[in-house]
Amino acid sequence: MSSESSKKRKPKVIRMDGGPQEGKRSRSDIDQDTRYYSEEAEVELRDPNRDYELYKQTCQDLQRLMAEIQELKSKGHKDNAVEIEERRIQSCVHFMTLKKLNRLAHIRLKKGRDQTHEAKQKVDAYHLQLQNLLYEVMHLQKEITKCLEFKSKHEEIELVSVEEFYKDAPPEISKWDITLNDPHEQTLSRLDWELEQRKRLAEKYEESLANKEKILKEIEVKKEYLSNLQPRLNSIMQASLPVQEYFAMPFDQVHKQYEIARHLPPPLYVLFVQASAYGQACDKKLAVAIEGNVEEAKALCKPPEDSQDDESDSDVEEEQTTKRRRPTLGVQLDDKRKEMLKRHPLSVTINLKCKDGSVLLLTFYYLMNLNVLTVKTKMTAATEMTVPISAGDLLCPDSLLSCLYPGDHGKRTPNPANQFQFDKVGILTLNDYVPELGHPYVWVQKLGGLHFPKDQPQNPVVADNSLSASHMERTMKLLKTRLESRLALHKQYASLEHGILPVSPESQHLFPVKIVSHLVKWVSITYEDYLELPHTKDVVESGLAEDTHLYYLALIERGTAKLQAAVVLNPGYSSIPPVFSLCLNWKGEKTNMNDDNIRAMESEVNVCYKELSGPKPGYQLLTNQLQRLCVVLDVYLETETHDNSVEGPKEFPQEKMCLRLARGPSRLKPFKYNYPQGFFSHR
């Protein structure tokens, strides 16, 4: 084609189906546009499911025609060209059908979107109307609430009831014929009656003030009389001192003590008052006293304003004469620690006397900056006692009162706020200063009326008399019981170290007459040594062994058999029994892990300890348990089977009378002693 003809070519026109046309739009184009718009109406008449089925059928036909064309082309015959052309025409028809279905689908999608948009616009319009109505309702509710909550000034006045008003008010104020049916007039009349009453009360107040002035003058006259009476009473008390000494009624000494008690800090004052009251009511031998420097205690109560001028003058003079050196950081921390751990100059001492004449001296101190009480102990025996090696920690002041109440070992401060104070001055724990300051037991705080709740550590703690009174009697009894039990153990240890088991006459019936096994060794061991013993693992895992307990090792022998017993002594002995862990060295090592009879022997002393308590309060429990171990060791050895192949007499001839030598699959031995029959049986 030449260039001139190409220039005269007509512009292309895009058809509705996407195909190009040259020149002006022909009638076929107009018919096609008419068909397009008729398809929108046709969509309403056609079934989408049938169109979908038509679409699937058309696709299948296309696949079939394409397969046939492929097959005809693969054969390569020239006669097949006509058939291929026919199938191409059929395929084009199917393509036209697919295009029509595509147009119908797009028309349906557009109509669906238009309908959805119209529905959303309707919903938005309804929602906007709803919001307007809700806003109007909320506005009306606010206005109603304002009207209902409106309060007048007269509502703040507490008026008398309507019945009292009509009963007490005069007719000229009550006006019952008018106010009875008119609430407004009734309220006005009640307010008038209230004003009248207040005027009368004001007149009474003036009269009371006049009477008060008169009574104050009378009080001043009586005070002057009493002030003149005090010197006379002092002279009478001084003259009556010989009579007081003769009748053992030191009123003057008690009066001085109470005068000094005024300068005690609140916790020590509560302790002093409650201990004195307990001594007068329940224990006449209890002695309570106040010790320390009274002048320093008085100086603490005085305000430091008077001494500031003198100190400032002296500081100026010293600065003029010499230059001071700034203390180092270590010295400053030491000074801060000393200041924080400072005790009050006064202390309270309590002397507890037991029946045997032994005395327990308790000295209570108050740490002013930490707001806790501490105690130091000192024991004085009635008679001189030999000090056994194993009894070193029994009467030691640091462990004598440990765990008087369960878990109260006195190594940590009971005040939670103290830890924050310690962090500021570099103190790790109060336990490092206990030998100097004393033990801050929890029961000591309660005797002083102090209670430190863990859930409210920031609230100020105030000494409470009722708290001290509720714990005073029980604590004093526990202190006496602790001292008596320790003294009883002290005497027993002296015999145990010599291999003697001191069994009281009241407990002789618990054991047979002849006991061959005997105690060889009784020594004290440390907590770490106890943990290293293999047969104490069960006791440690069960939580029955702690570092606050006392630990001992006993060795019982008979012939070649040696029974080793590791003993845990709780500080609460004898209300809490000792715990024994056994290990028998005879024909091998036998413990509760590999021998049921060893476990049964432990049960005899650990579980059945109530049979061995002896006379109350049961201070002989430990020696009775050791004696029971000697008995059960005899039974264990005597009931063992003898090897008949070995000539000669038995090493352990049977001397105990037993109903049965063994019982059950575990072959348990009869360890229970029956009195007064004198035989052994199984439990």
C-alpha positions as CSV (number, residue, x, y, z in Angstrom):
1,M,0.0,0.0,0.0
2,S,1.4,3.5,-0.9
3,S,1.9,6.3,1.5
4,E,-0.8,8.5,0.0
5,S,-3.4,5.8,0.5
6,S,-2.2,5.4,4.1
7,K,-2.7,9.1,4.7
8,K,-6.3,8.9,3.4
9,R,-7.1,6.0,5.7
10,K,-10.1,6.7,8.0
11,P,-9.6,6.8,11.8
12,K,-10.1,3.6,13.8
13,V,-13.3,3.2,16.0
14,I,-13.3,1.0,19.0
15,R,-16.2,-1.4,19.1
16,M,-18.1,-2.3,22.3
17,D,-16.5,-5.7,22.1
18,G,-13.0,-4.2,21.8
19,G,-12.4,-4.8,18.0
20,P,-11.2,-1.9,15.8
21,Q,-13.2,-0.5,12.8
22,E,-12.3,2.0,10.1
23,G,-14.3,4.9,9.0
24,K,-17.7,6.0,10.3
25,R,-19.8,3.7,12.5
26,S,-22.0,1.4,10.4
27,R,-25.4,0.1,11.1
28,S,-23.9,-3.0,12.7
29,D,-22.2,-0.8,15.3
30,I,-25.5,0.8,16.2
31,D,-27.2,-2.7,16.4
32,Q,-24.3,-3.8,18.7
33,D,-24.9,-0.9,21.1
34,T,-28.6,-1.7,21.1
35,R,-27.7,-5.3,21.9
36,Y,-25.5,-4.1,24.8
37,Y,-28.2,-2.1,26.4
38,S,-30.7,-4.9,25.8
39,E,-28.4,-7.3,27.7
40,E,-29.0,-5.2,30.9
41,A,-32.7,-6.1,30.6
42,E,-31.8,-9.6,29.6
43,V,-29.8,-10.1,32.9
44,E,-33.1,-9.8,34.8
45,L,-34.7,-12.6,32.7
46,R,-31.8,-15.0,32.7
47,D,-31.1,-17.6,35.4
48,P,-27.4,-17.3,36.8
49,N,-27.3,-21.0,37.5
50,R,-28.3,-21.9,33.9
51,D,-25.6,-19.4,32.7
52,Y,-23.1,-21.2,34.9
53,E,-24.1,-24.6,33.4
54,L,-23.9,-23.1,29.9
55,Y,-20.4,-21.8,30.8
56,K,-19.3,-25.2,31.9
57,Q,-20.8,-26.9,28.8
58,T,-19.2,-24.3,26.5
59,C,-15.8,-24.9,28.1
60,Q,-16.1,-28.6,27.7
61,D,-17.1,-28.2,24.0
62,L,-14.1,-26.0,23.4
63,Q,-11.8,-28.5,25.0
64,R,-13.3,-31.2,22.8
65,L,-13.0,-29.1,19.6
66,M,-9.4,-28.2,20.4
67,A,-8.5,-31.8,21.0
68,E,-10.1,-32.8,17.7
69,I,-8.2,-30.0,15.8
70,Q,-5.0,-31.2,17.5
71,E,-5.7,-34.7,16.4
72,L,-6.5,-33.7,12.8
73,K,-3.4,-31.7,12.5
74,S,-1.3,-34.5,13.9
75,K,-2.5,-36.8,11.1
76,G,-1.3,-34.3,8.4
77,H,-3.9,-35.1,5.7
78,K,-4.7,-32.4,3.3
79,D,-8.4,-33.4,3.2
80,N,-8.7,-32.5,6.9
81,A,-8.4,-28.8,6.3
82,V,-12.1,-28.4,5.7
83,E,-12.9,-30.2,8.9
84,I,-10.4,-28.2,10.8
85,E,-12.0,-25.0,9.4
86,E,-15.4,-26.1,10.5
87,R,-14.2,-26.8,14.0
88,R,-12.5,-23.4,14.1
89,I,-15.8,-21.7,13.2
90,Q,-17.6,-23.7,15.9
91,S,-14.8,-22.7,18.4
92,C,-15.3,-19.0,17.5
93,V,-19.0,-19.4,18.1
94,H,-18.2,-20.8,21.6
95,F,-15.8,-17.9,22.2
96,M,-18.6,-15.5,21.4
97,T,-20.8,-17.3,23.9
98,L,-18.1,-17.0,26.6
99,K,-17.7,-13.3,25.9
100,K,-21.5,-12.8,26.2
101,L,-21.5,-14.7,29.5
102,N,-18.6,-12.6,30.7
103,R,-20.5,-9.4,29.9
104,L,-23.6,-10.7,31.7
105,A,-21.5,-11.5,34.8
106,H,-20.0,-8.0,34.9
107,I,-23.5,-6.5,34.5
108,R,-24.7,-8.6,37.4
109,L,-21.7,-7.6,39.5
110,K,-22.3,-3.9,38.8
111,K,-26.0,-4.2,39.7
112,G,-25.1,-6.0,43.0
113,R,-22.6,-3.3,43.9
114,D,-25.1,-0.6,43.1
115,Q,-27.8,-2.3,45.3
116,T,-25.3,-2.7,48.1
117,H,-24.3,0.9,48.0
118,E,-27.9,2.1,48.1
119,A,-28.6,-0.2,51.1
120,K,-25.5,1.2,52.9
121,Q,-26.7,4.7,52.3
122,K,-30.1,3.9,53.7
123,V,-28.4,2.3,56.8
124,D,-26.2,5.3,57.3
125,A,-29.2,7.6,57.1
126,Y,-31.0,5.6,59.7
127,H,-27.9,5.4,61.9
128,L,-27.6,9.2,61.8
129,Q,-31.2,9.6,62.8
130,L,-30.7,7.2,65.7
131,Q,-27.6,9.2,66.9
132,N,-29.6,12.4,66.8
133,L,-32.4,10.8,68.8
134,L,-29.9,9.3,71.4
135,Y,-28.3,12.7,71.8
136,E,-31.7,14.3,72.4
137,V,-32.5,11.6,75.0
138,M,-29.2,12.0,76.7
139,H,-29.7,15.8,76.9
140,L,-33.1,15.3,78.4
141,Q,-31.8,12.8,80.9
142,K,-29.1,15.2,82.0
143,E,-31.7,17.9,82.5
144,I,-33.9,15.5,84.5
145,T,-30.9,14.5,86.7
146,K,-30.0,18.2,87.4
147,C,-33.5,18.8,88.5
148,L,-33.6,15.7,90.7
149,E,-30.1,16.5,92.3
150,F,-30.9,20.1,93.1
151,K,-30.3,20.7,96.7
152,S,-31.3,23.7,98.8
153,K,-29.3,25.1,101.7
154,H,-31.9,24.0,104.2
155,E,-31.3,20.3,103.3
156,E,-27.9,20.4,104.9
157,I,-29.6,21.1,108.2
158,E,-30.6,18.1,110.2
159,L,-34.1,19.0,111.3
160,V,-36.1,17.1,113.9
161,S,-38.7,14.7,112.7
162,V,-42.2,15.8,111.8
163,E,-43.8,14.0,114.7
164,E,-41.4,15.7,117.2
165,F,-42.0,19.0,115.5
166,Y,-45.8,18.9,115.9
167,K,-45.3,17.5,119.4
168,D,-42.8,20.1,120.8
169,A,-43.3,23.2,118.7
170,P,-45.8,25.8,119.9
171,P,-49.0,26.4,117.8
172,E,-47.9,29.8,116.6
173,I,-44.9,28.2,114.9
174,S,-46.3,24.8,113.9
175,K,-49.6,26.2,112.4
176,W,-50.8,22.6,111.9
177,D,-54.0,23.6,110.2
178,I,-51.9,25.2,107.4
179,T,-48.7,23.2,107.3
180,L,-50.3,19.8,107.6
181,N,-51.3,19.6,104.0
182,D,-48.8,22.0,102.5
183,P,-45.2,20.6,102.4
184,H,-43.7,24.0,101.6
185,E,-45.2,25.8,104.6
186,Q,-44.4,22.8,106.7
187,T,-40.7,23.1,105.8
188,L,-40.7,26.8,106.6
189,S,-42.3,26.2,110.0
190,R,-39.8,23.5,110.8
191,L,-36.9,25.9,109.9
192,D,-38.4,28.6,112.2
193,W,-38.6,26.0,115.0
194,E,-35.0,25.0,114.4
195,L,-33.9,28.7,114.7
196,E,-35.8,29.1,117.9
197,Q,-34.2,26.0,119.4
198,R,-30.7,27.2,118.5
199,K,-31.3,30.5,120.2
200,R,-32.2,28.6,123.4
201,L,-29.1,26.5,123.1
202,A,-27.0,29.6,122.7
203,E,-28.4,30.9,125.9
204,K,-27.6,27.6,127.7
205,Y,-24.0,27.7,126.2
206,E,-23.5,31.1,127.8
207,E,-24.7,29.8,131.2
208,S,-22.3,26.8,130.9
209,L,-19.4,29.0,130.2
210,A,-20.1,31.0,133.4
211,N,-20.3,27.7,135.4
212,K,-17.0,26.6,133.8
213,E,-15.3,29.7,135.0
214,K,-16.6,29.2,138.5
215,I,-15.4,25.5,138.5
216,L,-11.9,26.5,137.2
217,K,-11.5,28.9,140.1
218,E,-12.4,26.1,142.6
219,I,-9.9,23.8,140.9
220,E,-7.1,26.4,141.2
221,V,-7.9,26.6,145.0
222,K,-7.7,22.8,145.3
223,K,-4.4,22.7,143.3
224,E,-2.8,25.2,145.7
225,Y,-3.9,23.1,148.6
226,L,-2.5,19.9,147.0
227,S,0.8,21.6,146.2
228,N,1.2,22.4,149.9
229,L,0.2,18.9,150.8
230,Q,3.1,17.2,148.7
231,P,5.9,18.3,151.1
232,R,4.0,16.9,154.1
233,L,3.5,13.6,152.3
234,N,7.2,13.4,151.5
235,S,8.1,13.9,155.1
236,I,5.6,11.2,156.1
237,M,7.0,8.7,153.6
238,Q,10.6,9.4,154.8
239,A,9.6,8.8,158.3
240,S,7.8,5.5,157.4
241,L,10.9,3.9,155.7
242,P,11.8,1.7,158.7
243,V,8.2,0.4,158.8
244,Q,8.3,-0.4,155.1
245,E,11.5,-2.3,155.5
246,Y,10.1,-4.2,158.4
247,F,7.0,-5.3,156.6
248,A,8.8,-5.9,153.2
249,M,6.6,-3.3,151.5
250,P,9.0,-1.0,149.6
251,F,6.4,1.7,148.5
252,D,9.1,4.3,148.2
253,Q,11.2,2.1,145.9
254,V,8.2,1.3,143.7
255,H,7.3,4.9,143.6
256,K,10.9,5.8,142.3
257,Q,10.7,3.0,139.7
258,Y,7.4,4.5,138.4
259,E,9.0,7.9,138.3
260,I,11.8,6.6,136.2
261,A,9.3,4.7,134.0
262,R,8.0,8.1,132.8
263,H,11.2,8.5,130.7
264,L,11.0,5.0,129.1
265,P,10.2,4.8,125.4
266,P,6.6,3.5,124.7
267,P,7.5,-0.1,124.0
268,L,9.7,-0.5,127.1
269,Y,7.0,1.3,129.2
270,V,4.3,-1.1,128.0
271,L,6.7,-4.0,128.8
272,F,7.4,-2.6,132.3
273,V,3.8,-2.0,133.2
274,Q,2.5,-5.4,131.9
275,A,5.4,-7.4,133.4
276,S,4.8,-5.6,136.8
277,A,1.1,-6.3,136.6
278,Y,1.7,-10.0,135.8
279,G,4.2,-10.3,138.7
280,Q,1.7,-8.8,141.1
281,A,-1.2,-11.0,139.9
282,C,0.4,-14.3,138.9
283,D,4.1,-14.6,140.0
284,K,5.2,-13.0,143.2
285,K,8.8,-14.1,142.6
286,L,9.0,-12.1,139.3
287,A,11.2,-9.0,139.7
288,V,11.0,-6.1,137.3
289,A,13.4,-3.2,137.4
290,I,14.6,-0.3,135.3
291,E,18.3,0.2,134.7
292,G,20.4,2.8,132.8
293,N,21.2,6.5,132.8
294,V,18.1,8.5,133.7
295,E,19.8,11.9,133.0
296,E,20.5,10.8,129.4
297,A,16.9,9.7,129.0
298,K,15.7,13.0,130.2
299,A,18.0,14.8,127.8
300,L,16.4,12.9,124.9
301,C,13.0,14.3,125.8
302,K,14.2,17.9,125.9
303,P,14.2,19.9,122.7
304,P,17.7,20.7,121.5
305,E,17.0,24.4,121.0
306,D,18.7,25.6,124.2
307,S,21.9,23.9,123.4
308,Q,22.2,25.1,119.9
309,D,23.6,28.5,120.8
310,D,26.3,27.0,123.0
311,E,27.3,24.5,120.4
312,S,27.4,27.2,117.7
313,D,29.7,29.3,119.9
314,S,32.0,26.4,120.6
315,D,32.1,25.5,116.9
316,V,33.2,29.0,116.0
317,E,36.0,29.0,118.6
318,E,37.2,25.6,117.3
319,E,37.2,26.8,113.7
320,Q,39.2,29.8,114.7
321,T,41.8,27.8,116.5
322,T,42.2,24.6,114.4
323,K,41.0,23.4,111.0
324,R,39.0,20.3,111.0
325,R,39.6,17.5,108.6
326,R,36.7,16.0,106.7
327,P,36.1,12.4,107.8
328,T,36.6,9.7,105.2
329,L,33.7,7.7,103.7
330,G,34.4,4.7,105.9
331,V,34.4,6.7,109.1
332,Q,31.1,8.4,108.0
333,L,29.5,5.0,107.4
334,D,30.7,3.7,110.8
335,D,29.2,6.8,112.5
336,K,25.9,6.3,110.6
337,R,25.8,2.6,111.6
338,K,26.4,3.5,115.2
339,E,23.8,6.2,115.2
340,M,21.2,3.8,113.5
341,L,21.9,1.0,116.0
342,K,21.8,3.3,119.0
343,R,20.0,2.0,122.1
344,H,17.9,3.9,124.5
345,P,19.8,4.8,127.7
346,L,17.2,3.0,129.9
347,S,16.5,-0.8,129.8
348,V,14.1,-3.1,131.6
349,T,15.2,-6.2,133.4
350,I,13.1,-9.2,134.4
351,N,14.2,-11.9,136.8
352,L,12.4,-15.2,136.4
353,K,12.9,-17.6,139.3
354,C,12.2,-21.4,138.8
355,K,11.2,-23.8,141.5
356,D,14.7,-25.2,141.9
357,G,16.0,-21.7,142.6
358,S,17.6,-21.1,139.1
359,V,17.2,-17.6,137.8
360,L,16.8,-16.3,134.2
361,L,17.8,-12.7,133.8
362,L,16.3,-11.0,130.8
363,T,17.4,-7.5,129.8
364,F,15.3,-5.7,127.2
365,Y,16.7,-2.8,125.1
366,Y,15.0,-0.5,122.6
367,L,16.7,0.5,119.4
368,M,15.4,4.0,118.9
369,N,16.0,4.4,115.1
370,L,15.0,0.9,114.2
371,N,11.9,0.9,116.5
372,V,12.5,-2.7,117.7
373,L,13.2,-4.4,121.0
374,T,16.1,-6.7,121.7
375,V,16.8,-9.0,124.7
376,K,19.9,-10.4,126.3
377,T,19.8,-13.4,128.6
378,K,21.8,-14.6,131.5
379,M,21.2,-17.8,133.5
380,T,22.2,-18.4,137.1
381,A,21.9,-22.0,138.4
382,A,20.9,-22.7,142.0
383,T,23.9,-25.0,142.5
384,E,27.2,-25.4,140.8
385,M,27.0,-27.8,137.9
386,T,29.7,-29.6,136.0
387,V,29.8,-28.6,132.4
388,P,29.6,-31.6,130.1
389,I,31.3,-31.2,126.7
390,S,28.2,-32.0,124.8
391,A,26.1,-29.4,126.7
392,G,28.0,-26.5,125.4
393,D,25.1,-24.9,123.5
394,L,22.3,-25.8,125.9
395,L,22.7,-22.9,128.2
396,C,24.5,-20.6,125.8
397,P,22.8,-17.1,125.8
398,D,22.7,-17.0,122.0
399,S,20.7,-20.3,121.7
400,L,18.9,-20.6,125.1
401,L,15.8,-18.7,123.9
402,S,16.0,-19.7,120.2
403,C,12.7,-20.7,118.6
404,L,10.8,-20.1,121.9
405,Y,7.9,-19.8,119.4
406,P,8.2,-21.9,116.2
407,G,10.4,-20.2,113.6
408,D,11.4,-17.3,115.8
409,H,15.2,-17.6,115.8
410,G,15.9,-13.9,116.5
411,K,18.5,-13.5,113.7
412,R,16.5,-11.1,111.5
413,T,14.8,-7.9,112.4
414,P,11.0,-8.2,112.5
415,N,10.4,-4.7,111.2
416,P,10.2,-4.7,107.4
417,A,11.2,-1.0,107.2
418,N,14.6,-1.7,108.7
419,Q,16.0,-3.3,105.6
420,F,15.6,0.0,103.7
421,Q,17.5,1.7,106.5
422,F,20.2,-0.9,106.4
423,D,20.7,-0.4,102.7
424,K,21.5,3.2,103.2
425,V,24.4,2.6,105.7
426,G,25.7,-0.7,104.2
427,I,24.4,-3.1,106.9
428,L,23.7,-6.5,105.3
429,T,21.9,-8.1,108.2
430,L,21.2,-7.4,111.9
431,N,22.6,-10.8,112.8
432,D,26.2,-9.4,112.7
433,Y,25.3,-7.1,115.6
434,V,23.2,-9.5,117.7
435,P,26.0,-10.3,120.2
436,E,26.3,-6.6,121.0
437,L,22.6,-5.5,120.8
438,G,20.7,-8.6,121.7
439,H,18.2,-10.8,119.8
440,P,15.2,-9.1,118.2
441,Y,12.8,-12.0,118.8
442,V,9.2,-11.6,117.6
443,W,7.8,-12.5,121.1
444,V,9.9,-9.6,122.5
445,Q,8.2,-7.2,120.2
446,K,4.8,-8.5,121.3
447,L,5.7,-8.1,124.9
448,G,6.4,-4.5,124.1
449,G,3.1,-4.1,122.3
450,L,4.8,-3.9,118.8
451,H,3.3,-5.6,115.8
452,F,4.8,-5.3,112.3
453,P,2.3,-6.4,109.6
454,K,3.9,-7.5,106.4
455,D,1.1,-6.2,104.2
456,Q,1.3,-2.7,105.7
457,P,5.0,-1.9,106.4
458,Q,4.6,1.8,106.0
459,N,2.1,2.5,108.7
460,P,3.6,3.9,111.9
461,V,3.8,1.2,114.6
462,V,2.4,2.1,118.1
463,A,2.9,0.2,121.3
464,D,-0.3,-1.6,122.2
465,N,-1.0,-2.6,125.8
466,S,-3.6,-5.2,124.9
467,L,-1.1,-7.0,122.6
468,S,1.4,-7.2,125.4
469,A,-1.1,-8.4,128.0
470,S,-2.3,-11.1,125.7
471,H,1.2,-12.6,125.3
472,M,2.7,-11.9,128.7
473,E,1.4,-15.0,130.6
474,R,2.1,-17.6,127.9
475,T,5.6,-16.2,127.2
476,M,6.6,-16.2,130.8
477,K,5.5,-19.8,131.2
478,L,7.4,-20.8,128.0
479,L,10.5,-19.1,129.4
480,K,10.3,-21.0,132.6
481,T,9.7,-24.3,130.8
482,R,12.6,-23.6,128.4
483,L,15.0,-23.0,131.3
484,E,13.8,-26.1,133.3
485,S,14.1,-28.3,130.2
486,R,17.6,-27.1,129.5
487,L,18.7,-27.6,133.1
488,A,17.2,-31.1,133.0
489,L,19.1,-31.9,129.8
490,H,22.3,-30.5,131.2
491,K,22.1,-33.0,134.1
492,Q,21.3,-35.8,131.7
493,Y,24.3,-35.0,129.4
494,A,26.7,-35.3,132.3
495,S,25.6,-38.9,132.8
496,L,25.3,-39.7,129.1
497,E,29.0,-38.7,128.5
498,H,30.0,-41.4,131.1
499,G,27.8,-44.0,129.4
500,I,25.1,-43.9,132.1
501,L,21.4,-43.7,131.2
502,P,19.7,-42.1,134.2
503,V,16.2,-43.7,134.1
504,S,13.9,-42.3,136.8
505,P,12.0,-44.7,139.1
506,E,8.7,-43.6,137.5
507,S,9.9,-44.9,134.2
508,Q,11.5,-48.2,135.3
509,H,8.4,-50.2,134.3
510,L,8.9,-49.2,130.7
511,F,11.9,-51.5,130.3
512,P,12.9,-55.0,131.2
513,V,15.2,-55.7,134.2
514,K,18.1,-57.0,132.2
515,I,19.5,-54.9,129.3
516,V,22.7,-56.0,127.8
517,S,23.3,-53.3,125.2
518,H,24.8,-50.1,126.7
519,L,25.6,-46.6,125.7
520,V,29.3,-46.1,124.7
521,K,29.5,-42.6,123.3
522,W,27.5,-39.4,123.4
523,V,28.9,-36.4,121.6
524,S,27.6,-33.2,120.0
525,I,28.0,-32.7,116.3
526,T,27.5,-29.7,113.9
527,Y,24.7,-29.3,111.5
528,E,27.0,-29.8,108.6
529,D,28.3,-33.1,110.1
530,Y,24.7,-34.3,110.5
531,L,24.0,-33.5,106.8
532,E,26.9,-35.6,105.7
533,L,25.6,-38.8,107.4
534,P,24.0,-41.0,104.8
535,H,21.2,-42.3,107.0
536,T,19.9,-38.9,107.9
537,K,18.7,-38.0,104.4
538,D,15.1,-38.7,105.1
539,V,15.0,-36.5,108.1
540,V,16.6,-33.6,106.3
541,E,14.3,-33.9,103.3
542,S,11.2,-33.9,105.5
543,G,12.2,-30.5,107.1
544,L,12.8,-31.9,110.6
545,A,16.5,-30.8,110.7
546,E,17.3,-27.0,110.7
547,D,20.4,-25.0,111.6
548,T,18.7,-23.8,114.8
549,H,18.4,-27.3,116.2
550,L,21.0,-29.2,118.3
551,Y,22.6,-32.4,116.9
552,Y,24.2,-35.3,118.8
553,L,25.7,-38.7,118.0
554,A,25.1,-41.7,120.2
555,L,26.8,-45.1,119.9
556,I,25.2,-48.2,121.5
557,E,27.2,-51.5,121.6
558,R,26.6,-55.1,122.3
559,G,29.4,-57.5,121.4
560,T,30.4,-56.9,117.8
561,A,27.2,-55.0,117.0
562,K,27.4,-51.2,117.0
563,L,24.3,-49.1,116.7
564,Q,24.9,-45.5,115.7
565,A,22.1,-43.0,116.4
566,A,22.1,-39.5,115.0
567,V,19.8,-37.3,117.2
568,V,18.0,-34.0,116.2
569,L,17.0,-32.1,119.4
570,N,14.4,-29.4,118.7
571,P,14.8,-26.2,120.8
572,G,11.2,-26.9,121.9
573,Y,12.1,-30.1,123.8
574,S,10.3,-31.8,125.4
575,S,7.0,-30.7,123.8
576,I,8.7,-31.6,120.5
577,P,10.4,-35.0,120.8
578,P,13.9,-35.7,119.5
579,V,14.2,-37.5,116.1
580,F,16.6,-40.5,115.8
581,S,18.2,-41.9,112.6
582,L,19.8,-45.3,113.1
583,C,22.6,-47.2,111.4
584,L,23.6,-50.7,112.6
585,N,27.0,-52.1,111.8
586,W,26.8,-55.8,112.2
587,K,27.1,-58.2,109.3
588,G,27.2,-55.2,107.1
589,E,25.7,-51.7,107.3
590,K,22.0,-51.7,107.9
591,T,19.8,-48.5,107.8
592,N,16.1,-47.8,107.3
593,M,16.8,-47.9,103.5
594,N,17.8,-51.6,103.4
595,D,16.3,-53.1,106.6
596,D,12.7,-53.0,107.6
597,N,13.6,-53.8,111.2
598,I,15.8,-50.8,111.5
599,R,12.8,-48.7,110.3
600,A,10.7,-50.4,113.0
601,M,13.3,-49.6,115.6
602,E,13.2,-45.9,114.6
603,S,9.5,-46.0,114.8
604,E,9.7,-47.3,118.4
605,V,11.5,-44.1,119.6
606,N,10.2,-41.5,117.0
607,V,6.6,-42.5,116.7
608,C,5.8,-44.2,120.0
609,Y,7.6,-41.5,122.0
610,K,4.5,-40.7,124.1
611,E,5.0,-44.1,125.9
612,L,8.5,-42.9,126.9
613,S,7.6,-39.4,128.2
614,G,7.6,-40.5,131.8
615,P,6.3,-38.2,134.5
616,K,5.2,-34.7,133.5
617,P,6.5,-32.4,132.0
618,G,8.5,-35.2,130.3
619,Y,12.0,-33.9,130.6
620,Q,13.3,-37.6,130.8
621,L,12.1,-38.4,127.3
622,L,15.6,-38.3,125.8
623,T,17.2,-40.8,128.2
624,N,14.1,-43.0,128.0
625,Q,14.4,-43.1,124.2
626,L,18.1,-44.1,124.4
627,Q,17.2,-46.8,126.9
628,R,14.5,-48.1,124.5
629,L,17.1,-48.2,121.8
630,C,19.2,-50.5,124.0
631,V,16.2,-52.7,124.5
632,V,15.2,-53.0,120.9
633,L,18.9,-53.7,119.9
634,D,18.9,-56.6,122.3
635,V,15.7,-57.9,120.8
636,Y,17.0,-57.4,117.3
637,L,20.2,-59.3,118.0
638,E,18.7,-62.1,120.1
639,T,16.0,-62.9,117.5
640,E,18.4,-63.2,114.6
641,T,18.8,-66.8,113.2
642,H,21.9,-68.6,114.3
643,D,24.1,-70.4,111.8
644,N,24.1,-74.0,113.0
645,S,27.1,-74.8,110.8
646,V,29.3,-72.7,113.1
647,E,30.4,-74.5,116.3
648,G,30.4,-72.9,119.6
649,P,27.9,-70.9,121.7
650,K,25.7,-68.1,120.2
651,E,27.1,-64.6,120.4
652,F,23.7,-63.3,121.4
653,P,21.8,-65.9,123.3
654,Q,18.0,-65.3,123.5
655,E,17.3,-63.9,126.9
656,K,14.1,-61.9,126.1
657,M,10.7,-63.7,126.1
658,C,9.0,-63.2,122.7
659,L,5.7,-64.6,121.5
660,R,6.8,-64.7,117.9
661,L,10.4,-64.2,116.6
662,A,9.2,-62.7,113.3
663,R,6.0,-61.8,111.5
664,G,5.0,-61.0,108.0
665,P,6.9,-61.0,104.7
666,S,9.2,-58.3,106.1
667,R,10.1,-60.6,109.1
668,L,9.5,-57.8,111.6
669,K,10.7,-58.5,115.1
670,P,8.7,-58.1,118.3
671,F,9.9,-54.7,119.7
672,K,6.9,-53.9,121.9
673,Y,7.5,-54.5,125.6
674,N,4.5,-55.6,127.6
675,Y,4.4,-54.7,131.3
676,P,3.9,-56.3,133.7
677,Q,3.9,-59.7,131.8
678,G,7.5,-59.1,130.7
679,F,7.3,-60.4,127.1
680,F,7.8,-58.8,123.8
681,S,5.2,-58.7,121.0
682,H,4.5,-57.1,117.7
683,R,2.6,-53.8,117.4
